[in-house]
Amino acid sequence: MRIRSRRHPKQLIGGVYINKIARATAIILIIVAMGAIAYFAAQWGVLQVLGSLDFVTSENMILALKVIIVLVGAIVADRLVRRAIKRYSKRIGLVKHIENMFKVIARIVIFAAAVTIILPIFKIDTGVILSLSALTGAAIGFAATQTVGNFLAGLYIMISRPFTVSDYVKIGDVEGQVREITVNYTKIYVPTHNLIELPNRQILDSRILNYSKGDTVDYTFRMGFPPTLPGDITNTELIGNCITPVIDSFYDRHKEVFVNKPEVSIATDYMGYMGSVGLDRLQRTFAVRVFFKEKDVGAFYDLQPQLLAEIIKKWDEYSKKVTKNG
């Protein structure tokens, strides 16, 4: 029989509870300190001295109060927006540095708006500042069109998530595993064991094929044979005598990489990614479907050419045998 101990609510929230106590204590101390300062200022006649100064007027006090209200409002808005961004990022699974980038952008926008509100309070014309800002922004925009395009495309990819880090994808003519997604570039680990950086703007203009299903890659590659085979070998004979035996043997030797046994079929052209249909006047094309874990993509890069080499070797032996017997 299992006995569950009941914890005090304070123990369940741990550090969060302590943080709340610390914040409440700090607020109380600030209030007490402000009260003490006001009391001693009254006792020592500080307020009377300040009142005799030219710049301490009711009008200036009102201006200062307005500025304080705007700044406090900006700080509160910044905190609320940052919390909203944190919740949204956690919900959609944004990486930490992207979350921080959104927080920085939000802070800049909020305090820029606060400055725009404060300037008219002191009767400063904001028209000149806004005009200079617009001209500067236009100049930067024209000079960095490609960078801005990549930045916006990167934000769109991170939010819409057509793929995530570790997914095995084909983007245009580039195929491989996604290793990193930044606001400007996406890094792809290709079968040559190299990293390629694709501009995010180029990715949005390309067709994307995602082979990943959870943490498993469901990938299909093709291989071709001559259209005319020795002894009029049929497709069924080719699959049964050359391809399937090699796949069975290869799978038995590398079960630690492949989730299921590879499958073979006559290739079909879907979305143009297979490159050709199964039967034409140039070659007979077969599709080999393999399943492996995303973490084993490097091992698959080494095993795929070995599998093709063994199938070709088996084909050479079988074709020679058929030719000799024919």
N, C-alpha and C positions, 0 to 999 in steps of 0.2 A: 504494500500500500504506500502510495507516494503522498507525502504531506507537503503542501505548498505554504510557505511562510508569507504572511501579508506584510508588505513593506509600507512604510509611511510614505505618503505622497511626496514629502520633501526629498526622500531618498530616491524616488523614481526619476525625478527631474534633475537631480544632482547639480551640475555646474550651472544649468539654466536658472535654477532657484537662487543660487549664490549670486549670480550676475544681477538678478533683479533686486536683491537686497542691497548690493553694492551701489546700484544706480539710485535707488530710493534714498540711501544714506547720503550719497553725494548731493542729491537735490536738496535734502534737508540742510546739509551743511552750507550749501550756497545761500539758501534763504536766510539762515542764521547769520552768516557773514555779511550779507547785504543789510540786514537789520542792524547789526552791530556798527557797520560803517555809517549808516544813516544816523544812528544815535550819537556816535562820537562826533560826526560832522556837525550836528545841531549843537552839541555841548561846546565845541570849540569855535563856533561861529564861522565855519567854513562856507556854509550856504550864503551868509551875508557878504563874505568876501567875494565869492563868485558872482553874486548879484550886482556887485559894484563894477564888474568888468564889462567892457563894451560889447564883447562878442556873446556874453551870456544874456540873451534876450528871450522873450517868450516866443518870438518868431523862429529864432534859431533852435530853441528847444523843440518846437513843433516839427521843424525840418528833421532834426536828429531822431525824433520819435518815429517819423514816417520812414526814415532809412532803416531804423532798427526793425520796424514791422516788416518791411520788404525783405530784409536779410533773414529774419526769423522764418518768414513764409518760404523763402527759397531753401533754407536748411530743412524745414519740415517736408517740403515737396521733394527734395533730394532723397531724404530718408525713405519716404513712401515709394518713390519710383524705384529705388534700389531694391527694396524688399519685393516689389512686384516683379522686377526683372529676375531676382533670385528664385522666386517661386516658379515663374514661367520657364526659366532655364532648367530647373530641376525636373519639371514636368515633361519637357521635350528632350531632355538629356543633352543639353549643350555642354561642351567642354568648358573648363574653368576660365581659360584665358579669353574665350569669346564672351563669356558672361561678364568678365571684368571690363572688356572693351565696350560693351553696351552701357555699363554703369558709368564709365568715363564720358562717353558721348552724351548720356542723359545729364550728367553733372555740368558739362560745358554748356549745353543748351539752357538749362535752368538758370545758371548764374549769368549767362549772357542776357537772358530775359530780365533778370533782376537788375543788372547794370542799365539796361535800356529803360527800365522803370525809374531808377534812381536819378539818372541824369536830368530829366525834366523837373524833378523836385528842386534842383539847384539852378533851374532855368538855363540849362546848357542845351544848345540846339543839337538834337540827335540826327538831324538830316545829313549833316556833313559826314558824321561818323558812319551812318548807314550807307551813304553813297560810296565812301572809301571802302567799306567792307564789301559792298556789292562788286565794285571794280576789282578788288583783290581776289575775291572768290571767282569771278569770271576768268581772270588771268590764270589762276591756279587750275581752274577747270579745263581751259583750253590746253594748258601745258601738260596736264596729267590725265588726259582723256582715257588712255588705256588703263592706267592705275585705278582711276575711279570706277571704270567699267568692271575691272576684276574685283574690286572691293564690293560693289553692289551685287555682282554675281556670286561672290563668296557668301555674302549674307543670305542670299536667296537659297543657295545650296544647303547652308546650315539650318535654315528654317524649314524648307520643304523636304529635305533629307531623301533624295533619290537613292543615296547610298550612305553608308557610315564607315568609320574606320574599321579595317579588317575585312570588309566586303571584297569579294572577287568580282571585278567588273570588266566590261569592255566599253571604252569610250572612244567612239570613232574607230580608228585603227590601232589604238593603244589598249592593251589587255594586261591585267595584273591585279594585284591586291592593293587596296587603298591603305596607305600607311599614315597619312596625315592630311588634314583639311585645314587650311588657313584662309584668311580673308582674301588672299591674292592668288594662291596656288594650291593645287591638290597633288600630293606626292603618291605615285604609283610604283609598286615593286613589281617589275616586269620579269618574264621568264628567263632573261639573260642575267638575273640576279643584280640588276641595277635599279636605281631610283630615278624616275622621270617626273619632272614637275610640269604639270599642265596648268596653263592659265584658266582660272575659273570662267572667264568669259568664253573661252574656246569650248569648255565643257558644256555650257548651256546651248551652244550652237551645234552640238554633236548628239548623235543617238547614243543612249546609255542602255547597256544590257547588264543586269545584275544577276550573277549566278548564285549568290549566297542565299541560303534559306536557314535562318537562325545562325548557328555556328558551323553549318555544313555547306560545302560548295557542290552544287550540281552542275557539272561542266561537261560540255560535249565538244569534241574535236573531230575533224574529218581526216580521212586518208583515201587516196585514190589508187586504182589499178588500171592497167591498159584496157581499152574497150574490147579488144580481141585477145582472148586468152588461149593458151595451148590446149588442144584437145576439146575446144568448145566447153571449157569449164563454166558451169552455171554459177550464179550468185550464191545459191544455197550451198554448193560444193565449196566455194571459196570461203564462205563464212564457217562452214562446218569443219573444214580440213586445215585451214590456215589461220583464221582469226580467233575462233572460239577456243581451240586448244591452248594457244599462247596466252590468251586472257586468263583462262582457268589456272594455268601454271603460274603466271605472273601474280595473280591475286593471292594464291596460296603462299607465295614467298614474301608478300608485302601487305599482309592483313593489318599490320599496325598503322598503315597509312590510309588505306581505303576503307571507307565505312561499309560499303556493299560491293559485291562483285561487279565489275564494269559490264556494260551492256553494249551490244553491237546491232546495228540496223542499217538499211539503205538510207543514205542521207537525203534530207529534204531541205528545200530552200525556204527558210522562214525569216522574214524581215531582212533578207540579204546577208545574214550573218554566216550562213553555211558556205556561201561563195558559189555553190553550184548544186544542181539537182543530182539525184543518185545515178541516173543513167543518161549519157549523152554520147555523141560521136567521138569525144576526146578521151573520156575515162569513165570508169565505174567508181563512184564515190560512196564510201561507207562512213557512218557516224559511230564513234565510240563514246559512250556516256560513262563518266566516272564520278564517284562520290568520295570526297575527302574532307577532313576537318580544316577550317581556316588556319589553324595553328601549324598545319603540315604543308602549307603552300610551297615552302622551300624544297621539301622532300619531293613533292609532286613535280616541281620543275626539273628535278634530276631524273625522276622515274619515267616521265612521259616519253622522252627520246629513247630510253631503253626499251620501253614497250613497243614503240614503232619499229625500232631496229630488229627486235625479235620477230615481229610479224613479217617484216620484209624478208628476213632470213628464212623463216618457215615457208613463205611464198616462193622463194627461189628454189628451195629444196623440193617443194611439191610440184612446181611447174616443170623442173627437170625430170622428175619421176614420171609425170604424165607424158611429157614429150618422148621419153625413152620408151615407155610402154606403148605409145601410140604408133 
